[in-house]
C-alpha cells in the first residue's frame, strides 16, 4: 500500500526546506507526496524562482492566499485547505518551520484528525511577541510526529511535556545547501553593483522581521550602524523592508547596495563570499554558519544558540554600538567549527521517520 503525504508550503524558507525532503520522499517506494502552496509568498522573486532553481515539483494545489493580516492569512488557509484535505484524504500532513502557513495547515489537519508531521520542531526564541513563536509552539502541540534539527530543540519539547514521536533528524536546510551547486553569476552580480571581490571585501545584510521593520527606532538604529560600516554592504531587500524604509524616510548610505530578493543559489554564493553576514532571519543565520561565514544577528534572541556557543554568531539586537562592535570582532573569523545540526542527511531521515510512523 502506498501512503500519502500532503505537504503544505507557503513562504520562501519552506521551499528551501521542502526541496531535499521531496526528493527523499520520491525515493521511497511506498510513499507519495502531494504538494500544496498556500500562496503566502507569490512574487516570482519570493516564490517562482525557488521552485525552478531547486527543482521542486509544481504544486498540485495553490490556495492563492497572498498578503494580509495574520488572521486573514491563517483563516483563509484554514478554509481553503479543509476542502483539499477532505478531497485528498492524506495519511499525514507535512509542515515546515513557523510561518502562518505552518500554523494554519497544522490546525486544519488536526481538526480533521489527520496526523501532522512538523519538520523543525522544538525551536524556541522564548519571545511570545514574535508571531513565529506562537506559530511554532501551537504547531508542535498539534503535531503527532516531531522532527527536530538539534538536541536542544528536542529538549525544549521535553520541557513542554511533548515526548512522544520526537526524533532528532538534523537540519534539512543544511541538506539543501550541500545538494545545490554554487550559482555561476556571482561575479556578475557583484560587478553590477560596482563591487569587485578581488580587490575589496563586502558584507551581506538581510532584514525582514516585524520586530525590526515595524519599530522605527530599531530600524533607524540598525541602518545607522550599517551606514557606518567600513565595507560595502550588499542588501537584498524583502518587500516588507523596502516598504518600511520608505514609510520611515530612512535613506541608505552610499556603502549600501540594495537588490531585489535574490534567488537561492545567488544568496548562498553571496553568503559564502561575504566577510560577515548581518541578518534577522533564522535561515540565513544557519546558512552563514554552514558556509563558515560569521554572522551578526539583528535580533534580541536566537533559536540557533549553538551557532553563538561555537563562536560564529553574535546576537546584537538593534543596538548600534553592539552591531559595530560585533563587526570588528569578526574581522578575524573564528577557527573552530563543528556542526550540531546533522551531517546533511536530515531529509533522508525525515522521509524514513514518516515511513516508520505510517507503517
Ligand atoms: C513570512 C513569515 C516569516 C518568514 C518569512 C520569510 C509569518 C508570520 N512570517 O514573513 O516567519 O521568515 O515569511 O520571508 O508567516 N510580499 C510581497 N511579495 C511576496 C510576499 C510578500 O510583496 O511574494 C510583501 C507583502 O507586502 C506582505 C509582506 O511582504 O505584506 C510580508 O509578507 P508575509 O508573508 O506576510 O510575511 P513575511 O514578512 O514574508
Boltz pocket constraint, residues with backbone or C-beta under 6 A from the ligand:
constraints:
  - pocket:
      binder: B
      contacts: [[A, 11], [A, 12], [A, 13], [A, 40], [A, 41], [A, 42], [A, 43], [A, 44], [A, 46], [A, 47], [A, 66], [A, 67], [A, 68], [A, 98], [A, 99], [A, 100], [A, 101], [A, 131], [A, 132], [A, 208], [A, 239], [A, 240]]
      max_distance: 6.0
